[in-house]
Structures are given as structure tokens and as C-alpha cells.
């Protein structure tokens, strides 16, 4: 396995006494790869900022220091560091000595092995040592953790743990708005809303008393309750409109099942899915296959796919760009089916994309290609999703023929959503869907399936079922039949 770079974020507020020692421990800690240390001096009024600068000057290339002019809180410090983090994984380390960096390996293992996308260290596991401290503090911790679990539908034992580790790009893609300790429940709930695999691992804990410098108190607990409520009632989990739309559509399980059942009859035993996203269709299409190759170009999606389907031995995950012929090296002619749903319209040179699909197929293999229909409804939703075009059936058939793919049939799919797409993207100029609209639509899929074929307007999507010609042998050698 490659040796990942780990970004270690250390928020600092008046920790002059403990900062040099924790930095020594962080430097000595064993890691599965290299490290960088990002120290955020959060408005310290003692000598913490100067000590951090001295450490960075003595360790160029290893440590960097960022300063807040005033104390803004732990969440703000984490945001600042994430903007500059270069590591594949990020973990948070408090500047005191309550948490032991020697446990980094245990914390990072599920991430490095691809089993998890976020790992929490729990101070309440049996079999590890921890300092015995305040009863009411423990009661409050358990109560607030259970409230977060209720809001996020999780079963964590320690939401307020300092030791949280995750993929850096995942953390950076989540809008973190809390400045203070509210970052703990906010990040937890938003990770749950993103449906990422979260693991817990036991850690030791050497807590401080308030006399020794402990900072979190009753006011932080009360503020966290408001953060929990805000995050539970909203869904601000993506920074960009495109991923947000995909997330909204992922919350339509009945519609996804309808789409999967529509393409399922045309697939064989060895399937390549191009643009698998986070696997909403893969979960329906992969079971029972001899080989299922789920691909995407988004590293966030690829990591999610690996974690989500780690239990399926026949499912492989790899990066594959439909527009790059080199990404198809090694898989040419290796599959009897290609699924390409809502991808071709993103590719500027779509003929090249179709040629790559043809290249991946074995002779006689079949591809199922779903694209949006009709430039007459092209609008802001298409722009937000990065669509280069929408297709007419004639254009789609012609481009298939140009690239040597034989069209068996073109299905007209999903007429019910066309009026909504036109109103939202063409008239109202919206760049995302209403979650309520999708919720209602998904509950009525049983009806849409029954009337889809009789509605008097054009469909939202076209599904082309095409085949790569068989090879025949003649006196001159082999040629397409």
C-alpha cells in the first residue's frame, strides 16, 4: 500500500506549558506514512504563538503555523487548517496532554485499509485506561452524545472526543459553520447525513481538571444543543451545487430502483459501470455478477465506493474517465456489459466517450447508455450538473452508428419529471431541487411507472441499448460482422 501523508491539526489556545511536549510526542508517534503538522494559534495571549513559530522554524517542511488575531474557537481553527492541509488523511490533536499520539496507528488503520471514511476515538471503551474525573461532566457527555445519535441515527459512544480522523477531501467538502466546540456535533451529524462509514476505536484518556486548564464548560454544552437542532433540521452538507443535486437524487430509493430494474435485463455477468457516483445504482446492479467494475473520476466518490462495497469480493473500484482512452488500458474487451447512466452528456468529445465504451466491450457485448433528452429544456439545473448538452434520439442514434455501435433500441424513460425539470431549470432558474419535491416524487414512483408510457410529452431521459458487433473470420482475417 502507498504511504499516505497525514495532516495533524493542532488548535492552540494558551497552552504554553504543554505545547512543546505535545509537539515532541506528535513527532515521535508512529504513522502509516509521512506527516505534516498544522498549528493554529487561536488568539493565545500567552507565549503559545511564539513557541509554535519557533517549532516551525526548526522543522521546515514539517510544520506550519497559522494565527487568529482573536480567539474564534475550535471549529474556526479546524476550518483554517483544512484550507491548507495537503494530506490524504487528517486528524485533530488537542494541544494539551489529554490524548496520546502513540494511538495514531489505531485511529488511522480503518482509513488506510479503506474500511472507513471517518474514525472516532472513544474514551468510554472497556479495556483501556482513563483518568477518573467528574461525574456530572460524564453524565452530560453521555446525554449529549445520545442526543446527537438520535439526530444522526448513529450509535456512537463519544461524540465529544478530540480524536477524529477522516479523509481530508471529505472534511474539506463539508461546510463547517460552527466556530466553537459545536464543531463536534456538527461534523458528526453531517458525516452521518453524507452516509459515510464511521468507525470507533478505543483510546486512552488522561483528562485535566478545570484547575489544570480544562476549557469546555456548561455554556459550550448549551450552545451545542442549538447546533444539534440546527444540523438536524437542515442539510447543508455540500459546498457545491452539483454534488448537492446528486445527494438529493440519492434520497429517491424507489426511483433508483425503477432505473436499475429498467436497465437490469440488458446486462450480462461481467459489468463495467461508468460514473458509479456513490453507488446508488451499483447496490442494485452488482449482486450476482461474476465481476462488477464500478468506476468514477471523483476521488470522493471512489473512496465512498471502496468503503461502501468493501464486503463484496466481486466488486472492484477504479478511476476511469470516459473521455480518456488511457483509462481503458487493461480493461479493453474484458466486459460483456457497460452501464453508463447520466455521464455521456458531461463529456465534450462524446464520440470519444462512445469509442471508449466500445473498446471496453467484448465482441457481441452490450452497452446501456442513459442521457438527458431535449435541448428545449436545457437550463440552470443542467449547468449546475455540468451537462454539455441534452440529446435528441436522432443525434444519439447517429453518434452510436459513427462509433461502430449497433443500436438495438432506444427507450423513452421518465416522462413525469420533465415538466418539473423545465419549470425549475428553465423558468425559475434554480440550480438545485427542492428536497420536498423529490420526497413527494419518490413516494409516487409506483404511479409514475404505470403512466410513464402514456404521458403525451417527451421523456426526461433516453436509454440507448447498443451492441458491439461480433467478429467473423474470412479469407482476409477478422472483421466486424
C-alpha positions as CSV (number, residue, x, y, z in Angstrom):
1,X,0.0,0.0,0.0
2,X,1.1,3.6,-0.6
3,X,2.4,5.6,2.3
4,X,-0.2,8.4,2.9
5,X,0.6,11.9,4.1
6,X,-1.3,12.6,7.3
7,X,-2.2,16.2,8.2
8,X,-2.3,16.7,12.0
9,X,-4.3,19.7,13.0
10,X,-3.4,21.2,16.5
11,X,-5.7,24.1,17.6
12,X,-3.9,26.1,20.3
13,X,-5.3,28.5,22.9
14,X,-3.0,29.4,25.8
15,X,-1.2,26.1,26.0
16,X,2.3,27.5,26.6
17,X,3.0,24.9,29.3
18,X,2.0,21.8,27.3
19,X,2.6,22.7,23.7
20,X,6.4,21.8,23.4
21,X,5.7,18.4,24.9
22,X,2.7,17.6,22.8
23,X,4.7,18.6,19.7
24,X,7.5,16.2,20.7
25,X,5.0,13.4,21.1
26,X,3.4,14.1,17.8
27,X,6.8,14.0,16.1
28,X,7.6,10.7,17.7
29,X,4.3,9.0,17.0
30,X,4.3,6.1,14.6
31,X,2.3,6.7,11.4
32,X,1.4,4.6,8.3
33,X,3.1,7.3,6.2
34,X,4.5,10.8,6.4
35,X,3.1,13.7,8.5
36,X,2.6,17.4,8.4
37,X,1.7,19.4,11.4
38,X,-0.7,22.4,11.1
39,X,-0.7,24.5,14.3
40,X,-3.5,27.1,14.6
41,X,-2.8,29.7,17.3
42,X,-6.4,30.7,18.1
43,X,-5.7,34.1,19.7
44,X,-3.5,33.0,22.5
45,X,-2.4,35.6,25.0
46,X,0.5,33.7,26.4
47,X,3.6,32.6,24.6
48,X,1.9,29.7,22.6
49,X,2.1,31.5,19.3
50,X,5.8,32.2,19.7
51,X,6.6,28.7,20.7
52,X,4.7,27.4,17.6
53,X,6.7,29.7,15.3
54,X,10.0,28.5,16.9
55,X,9.0,24.9,16.3
56,X,8.0,25.6,12.7
57,X,11.3,27.4,12.1
58,X,13.2,24.5,13.5
59,X,11.2,22.0,11.4
60,X,10.8,23.5,7.9
61,X,8.6,21.3,5.6
62,X,7.1,19.5,8.6
63,X,5.2,22.2,10.5
64,X,3.3,25.4,9.5
65,X,1.6,27.9,11.9
66,X,-1.5,30.0,11.3
67,X,-2.6,32.8,13.6
68,X,-6.1,34.1,14.5
69,X,-6.0,37.7,15.7
70,X,-8.6,36.9,18.3
71,X,-10.0,33.7,19.9
72,X,-12.5,32.3,17.4
73,X,-12.9,28.7,18.7
74,X,-12.0,25.2,17.8
75,X,-14.3,25.0,14.8
76,X,-12.7,28.1,13.3
77,X,-9.2,26.7,13.9
78,X,-10.1,23.4,12.2
79,X,-11.5,25.3,9.2
80,X,-8.4,27.4,8.9
81,X,-6.1,24.3,8.9
82,X,-8.2,22.4,6.5
83,X,-7.8,25.1,3.9
84,X,-4.1,24.4,3.9
85,X,-4.0,20.7,4.6
86,X,-2.2,18.6,2.0
87,X,-2.5,15.2,3.5
88,X,-4.7,12.3,2.3
89,X,-6.0,11.9,5.8
90,X,-6.5,14.5,8.6
91,X,-6.7,14.0,12.4
92,X,-7.3,16.5,15.1
93,X,-4.9,16.7,18.1
94,X,-5.6,18.9,21.2
95,X,-2.7,20.9,22.3
96,X,-2.9,19.6,25.9
97,X,-1.7,16.1,27.1
98,X,-5.1,14.5,27.5
99,X,-4.8,12.4,24.3
100,X,-1.8,10.1,23.5
101,X,-0.3,10.4,19.9
102,X,1.0,6.9,20.3
103,X,-2.5,5.7,19.4
104,X,-2.5,7.3,15.9
105,X,-1.9,4.0,14.3
106,X,-5.1,2.5,15.8
107,X,-7.0,5.6,14.8
108,X,-5.8,5.7,11.2
109,X,-5.9,1.9,10.4
110,X,-9.6,1.8,9.3
111,X,-8.9,4.7,6.9
112,X,-5.7,3.4,5.4
113,X,-7.3,0.0,4.9
114,X,-10.3,1.5,3.2
115,X,-12.9,0.2,5.7
116,X,-13.9,3.7,7.0
117,X,-14.0,7.3,5.8
118,X,-14.1,8.7,9.4
119,X,-12.9,7.3,12.7
120,X,-13.7,8.5,16.2
121,X,-11.6,7.6,19.2
122,X,-13.8,6.7,22.1
123,X,-12.8,7.3,25.7
124,X,-15.5,5.0,27.0
125,X,-14.5,1.6,25.7
126,X,-13.8,-1.2,28.1
127,X,-10.1,-2.3,28.4
128,X,-8.3,1.0,28.1
129,X,-7.1,3.3,30.8
130,X,-8.6,6.7,31.5
131,X,-8.4,9.1,34.3
132,X,-11.4,9.2,36.6
133,X,-12.9,12.7,36.7
134,X,-16.2,14.5,37.1
135,X,-19.5,12.5,37.4
136,X,-21.7,15.3,36.1
137,X,-19.3,16.0,33.2
138,X,-19.6,12.3,32.2
139,X,-23.4,12.4,32.5
140,X,-23.6,15.5,30.3
141,X,-21.2,13.9,27.7
142,X,-23.4,10.7,27.5
143,X,-26.6,12.7,27.3
144,X,-25.3,15.0,24.5
145,X,-23.8,12.0,22.7
146,X,-27.2,10.3,22.8
147,X,-29.0,13.4,21.5
148,X,-26.5,13.5,18.6
149,X,-27.1,9.8,18.0
150,X,-30.8,10.5,17.9
151,X,-30.4,13.3,15.4
152,X,-27.9,11.4,13.2
153,X,-29.3,7.9,13.6
154,X,-25.9,6.6,14.9
155,X,-24.7,4.6,17.9
156,X,-21.5,6.4,18.8
157,X,-20.3,6.3,22.4
158,X,-18.2,9.5,22.4
159,X,-19.2,12.4,20.1
160,X,-17.1,14.9,22.1
161,X,-13.8,13.1,21.6
162,X,-10.9,15.2,20.3
163,X,-9.6,12.3,18.3
164,X,-11.4,12.4,15.0
165,X,-9.7,11.3,11.8
166,X,-11.1,11.4,8.2
167,X,-10.1,11.7,4.6
168,X,-9.1,15.3,4.1
169,X,-11.1,15.9,0.9
170,X,-14.2,14.6,2.7
171,X,-13.8,17.1,5.5
172,X,-13.0,19.9,3.1
173,X,-16.1,19.2,1.1
174,X,-18.4,19.7,4.2
175,X,-19.3,23.3,5.0
176,X,-18.4,23.6,8.7
177,X,-20.1,26.6,10.2
178,X,-19.5,26.2,14.0
179,X,-16.7,28.3,15.4
180,X,-16.5,26.7,18.9
181,X,-17.0,23.2,20.3
182,X,-20.2,22.9,18.3
183,X,-17.9,21.6,15.5
184,X,-18.0,18.2,17.3
185,X,-21.8,17.5,16.9
186,X,-22.0,19.5,13.6
187,X,-19.3,17.4,11.9
188,X,-20.8,14.1,13.3
189,X,-24.3,14.9,12.1
190,X,-23.1,16.0,8.7
191,X,-20.9,12.9,8.2
192,X,-24.0,10.8,9.1
193,X,-26.1,12.8,6.6
194,X,-23.4,12.1,4.0
195,X,-23.9,8.4,4.8
196,X,-20.1,7.8,5.2
197,X,-18.9,4.7,7.0
198,X,-17.8,5.8,10.5
199,X,-15.8,3.6,12.9
200,X,-15.0,3.9,16.5
201,X,-11.8,2.7,18.1
202,X,-10.8,2.7,21.8
203,X,-8.3,5.3,23.1
204,X,-6.9,6.1,26.5
205,X,-7.7,9.4,28.1
206,X,-5.7,11.4,30.6
207,X,-8.2,14.2,31.3
208,X,-7.5,17.5,33.0
209,X,-9.4,19.1,35.8
210,X,-10.7,22.7,35.5
211,X,-7.9,23.8,37.8
212,X,-5.4,22.2,35.4
213,X,-6.8,24.1,32.4
214,X,-9.8,22.2,31.1
215,X,-11.8,24.7,28.9
216,X,-15.1,23.1,27.9
217,X,-18.0,24.0,30.2
218,X,-21.7,24.4,30.7
219,X,-22.0,27.2,28.2
220,X,-20.4,25.1,25.5
221,X,-22.9,22.3,26.2
222,X,-25.9,24.6,25.9
223,X,-24.6,26.1,22.7
224,X,-24.1,22.6,21.3
225,X,-27.8,21.8,21.8
226,X,-28.6,24.6,19.4
227,X,-26.0,23.3,17.0
228,X,-27.5,19.8,17.1
229,X,-31.0,21.2,16.5
230,X,-29.8,23.3,13.6
231,X,-27.9,20.5,11.9
232,X,-30.8,18.0,12.5
233,X,-33.3,20.3,10.8
234,X,-31.2,21.3,7.8
235,X,-29.0,19.5,5.3
236,X,-26.1,21.8,4.5
237,X,-23.6,19.1,3.7
238,X,-22.0,20.0,0.4
239,X,-20.1,23.1,-0.8
240,X,-21.1,22.8,-4.5
241,X,-24.4,22.6,-6.3
242,X,-23.6,19.5,-8.4
243,X,-22.9,17.1,-5.5
244,X,-25.9,18.5,-3.7
245,X,-28.2,17.6,-6.5
246,X,-26.8,14.1,-6.7
247,X,-27.3,13.8,-2.9
248,X,-30.9,14.9,-3.2
249,X,-31.5,12.3,-6.0
250,X,-29.8,9.6,-3.9
251,X,-32.6,10.1,-1.4
252,X,-35.0,8.7,-4.0
253,X,-34.6,4.9,-3.5
254,X,-37.8,4.0,-5.3
255,X,-36.7,6.0,-8.4
256,X,-33.2,4.5,-8.3
257,X,-34.8,1.0,-8.1
258,X,-37.0,1.8,-11.1
259,X,-34.0,2.9,-13.1
260,X,-32.0,-0.2,-12.1
261,X,-34.8,-2.5,-12.9
262,X,-35.2,-0.8,-16.3
263,X,-31.5,-1.5,-17.3
264,X,-31.1,-4.8,-15.5
265,X,-32.4,-7.1,-18.3
266,X,-29.7,-5.9,-20.7
267,X,-26.7,-6.7,-18.5
268,X,-24.5,-9.8,-18.5
269,X,-22.2,-11.4,-16.0
270,X,-19.2,-9.0,-16.3
271,X,-20.3,-5.4,-16.0
272,X,-18.4,-2.1,-16.2
273,X,-20.3,0.9,-14.7
274,X,-19.0,4.2,-15.8
275,X,-19.8,7.1,-13.4
276,X,-21.0,5.0,-10.5
277,X,-21.1,8.0,-8.2
278,X,-21.6,6.8,-4.6
279,X,-23.1,3.5,-5.7
280,X,-26.9,4.2,-5.7
281,X,-27.3,2.1,-8.8
282,X,-24.4,-0.2,-8.1
283,X,-26.1,-1.6,-5.0
284,X,-28.9,-2.9,-7.2
285,X,-26.9,-4.0,-10.2
286,X,-23.8,-5.6,-8.6
287,X,-25.3,-8.6,-6.7
288,X,-25.0,-11.9,-8.6
289,X,-22.4,-10.7,-11.1
290,X,-19.2,-12.6,-11.8
291,X,-17.4,-9.3,-12.0
292,X,-18.7,-5.7,-11.4
293,X,-16.3,-2.9,-12.0
294,X,-17.6,0.4,-10.5
295,X,-15.7,3.5,-11.8
296,X,-15.8,7.2,-11.4
297,X,-13.5,10.2,-11.7
298,X,-14.3,11.9,-8.4
299,X,-11.9,10.8,-5.7
300,X,-14.6,11.5,-3.1
301,X,-16.9,9.1,-4.9
302,X,-14.2,6.5,-5.3
303,X,-13.3,6.4,-1.6
304,X,-17.0,6.2,-0.8
305,X,-17.4,3.3,-3.2
306,X,-14.5,1.4,-1.7
307,X,-15.8,1.7,1.8
308,X,-19.4,1.1,0.9
309,X,-18.7,-2.1,-1.1
310,X,-15.7,-3.5,0.8
311,X,-17.8,-6.6,1.7
312,X,-18.4,-7.5,-2.0
313,X,-15.4,-9.6,-3.4
314,X,-16.7,-9.5,-7.0
315,X,-17.0,-5.6,-7.0
316,X,-13.9,-3.7,-8.0
317,X,-13.4,0.1,-7.8
318,X,-11.1,2.1,-10.0
319,X,-10.8,5.6,-11.5
320,X,-11.9,5.8,-15.1
321,X,-12.6,8.9,-17.1
322,X,-14.9,8.3,-20.1
323,X,-13.0,11.0,-22.0
324,X,-9.6,9.4,-21.5
325,X,-8.6,6.4,-23.7
326,X,-5.7,5.6,-21.4
327,X,-8.1,4.9,-18.5
328,X,-9.4,2.0,-20.5
329,X,-6.0,0.4,-20.9
330,X,-6.1,-3.0,-19.3
331,X,-9.9,-3.4,-19.5
332,X,-10.4,-3.4,-23.2
333,X,-12.6,-6.3,-24.3
334,X,-12.9,-7.5,-20.8
335,X,-16.6,-7.0,-20.0
336,X,-19.8,-8.1,-21.7
337,X,-21.8,-5.1,-20.5
338,X,-21.3,-1.4,-19.9
339,X,-23.6,0.7,-17.9
340,X,-23.3,4.5,-18.5
341,X,-26.1,6.4,-16.8
342,X,-26.1,10.3,-16.9
343,X,-22.4,10.5,-17.9
344,X,-22.1,11.0,-21.6
345,X,-23.7,14.4,-21.5
346,X,-20.8,15.6,-19.3
347,X,-18.1,14.7,-22.0
348,X,-17.2,17.4,-24.5
349,X,-16.0,14.8,-27.1
350,X,-18.8,12.4,-26.6
351,X,-17.8,10.4,-29.7
352,X,-14.5,9.6,-28.0
353,X,-16.5,8.5,-24.9
354,X,-18.6,6.2,-27.0
355,X,-15.5,4.8,-28.7
356,X,-14.0,4.0,-25.2
357,X,-17.3,2.2,-24.3
358,X,-17.0,0.1,-27.5
359,X,-13.3,-0.6,-26.7
360,X,-14.2,-2.0,-23.2
361,X,-16.8,-4.4,-24.6
362,X,-16.0,-7.9,-25.7
363,X,-17.4,-8.7,-29.2
364,X,-21.1,-9.0,-29.0
365,X,-21.2,-7.2,-25.7
366,X,-23.9,-4.7,-24.9
367,X,-23.9,-1.2,-23.5
368,X,-26.8,0.7,-21.8
369,X,-26.4,4.4,-22.1
370,X,-28.8,6.8,-20.4
371,X,-28.7,10.5,-21.4
372,X,-31.0,13.6,-20.8
373,X,-33.4,14.3,-23.7
374,X,-34.1,17.6,-25.5
375,X,-32.2,20.9,-25.6
376,X,-35.6,22.6,-25.3
377,X,-35.5,22.0,-21.5
378,X,-31.7,22.8,-21.1
379,X,-31.4,25.2,-18.2
380,X,-29.7,26.1,-15.0
381,X,-30.1,22.6,-13.5
382,X,-28.1,21.3,-16.4
383,X,-25.5,23.9,-16.0
384,X,-25.1,23.1,-12.3
385,X,-24.7,19.5,-13.1
386,X,-22.1,20.2,-15.8
387,X,-24.1,19.0,-18.8
388,X,-22.5,19.9,-22.1
389,X,-25.8,19.0,-24.0
390,X,-29.1,17.2,-24.0
391,X,-29.8,14.7,-26.8
392,X,-32.4,14.1,-29.4
393,X,-33.0,10.4,-30.3
394,X,-31.7,11.1,-33.9
395,X,-28.5,12.6,-32.6
396,X,-27.9,9.7,-30.2
397,X,-28.5,7.1,-32.8
398,X,-26.2,8.8,-35.3
399,X,-23.3,9.1,-32.8
400,X,-23.7,5.4,-31.9
401,X,-23.5,4.4,-35.5
402,X,-20.5,6.7,-36.1
403,X,-18.5,4.9,-33.4
404,X,-19.5,1.4,-34.6
405,X,-22.1,0.5,-32.0
406,X,-25.3,-1.1,-33.3
407,X,-28.5,0.4,-31.8
408,X,-30.9,-2.4,-30.7
409,X,-33.5,0.0,-29.2
410,X,-33.9,3.4,-27.6
411,X,-36.2,3.5,-24.6
412,X,-38.1,6.7,-23.6
413,X,-37.7,6.9,-19.8
414,X,-39.2,9.1,-17.1
415,X,-41.7,11.4,-18.6
416,X,-43.3,12.5,-15.3
417,X,-40.3,14.7,-14.2
418,X,-39.9,16.6,-17.5
419,X,-42.4,19.4,-16.5
420,X,-40.7,19.9,-13.2
421,X,-37.3,20.0,-14.8
422,X,-38.5,22.7,-17.2
423,X,-40.1,24.8,-14.5
424,X,-37.2,24.6,-12.1
425,X,-34.3,24.9,-14.5
426,X,-35.8,26.9,-17.4
427,X,-38.3,29.2,-15.8
428,X,-37.3,29.6,-12.2
429,X,-33.6,29.4,-13.0
430,X,-32.9,27.2,-9.9
431,X,-29.6,25.4,-9.5
432,X,-30.9,22.6,-7.2
433,X,-34.0,20.7,-6.5
434,X,-36.4,21.0,-3.5
435,X,-35.9,18.0,-1.2
436,X,-39.6,18.1,-0.6
437,X,-40.3,17.8,-4.3
438,X,-38.0,14.8,-4.6
439,X,-39.6,13.2,-1.5
440,X,-43.1,13.5,-2.9
441,X,-42.0,12.3,-6.3
442,X,-40.3,9.2,-4.9
443,X,-43.3,8.3,-2.9
444,X,-45.4,8.3,-6.1
445,X,-43.0,6.2,-8.2
446,X,-45.5,3.4,-8.2
447,X,-47.8,5.7,-10.1
448,X,-45.2,7.2,-12.4
449,X,-44.1,3.7,-13.6
450,X,-47.7,2.9,-14.6
451,X,-48.3,6.1,-16.6
452,X,-44.8,6.7,-18.0
453,X,-45.6,5.2,-21.3
454,X,-48.8,7.1,-21.9
455,X,-48.0,10.7,-21.0
456,X,-48.3,13.0,-24.1
457,X,-44.9,14.7,-23.9
458,X,-41.3,13.8,-24.5
459,X,-39.3,11.9,-21.8
460,X,-36.7,13.3,-19.4
461,X,-34.2,10.7,-20.5
462,X,-33.3,8.4,-23.4
463,X,-31.8,4.9,-22.8
464,X,-29.9,3.5,-25.7
465,X,-29.3,-0.2,-25.8
466,X,-26.4,-0.9,-28.1
467,X,-24.2,-3.8,-29.1
468,X,-20.6,-4.1,-30.2
469,X,-20.6,-6.2,-33.4
470,X,-19.3,-9.8,-33.3
471,X,-16.2,-10.7,-35.1
472,X,-16.3,-13.0,-38.1
473,X,-13.4,-14.8,-39.8
474,X,-13.0,-14.7,-43.5
475,X,-10.2,-15.2,-46.0
476,X,-8.8,-11.8,-45.2
477,X,-8.7,-12.2,-41.5
478,X,-11.2,-11.0,-38.9
479,X,-13.6,-8.1,-39.3
480,X,-16.8,-6.8,-37.7
481,X,-19.8,-8.8,-38.7
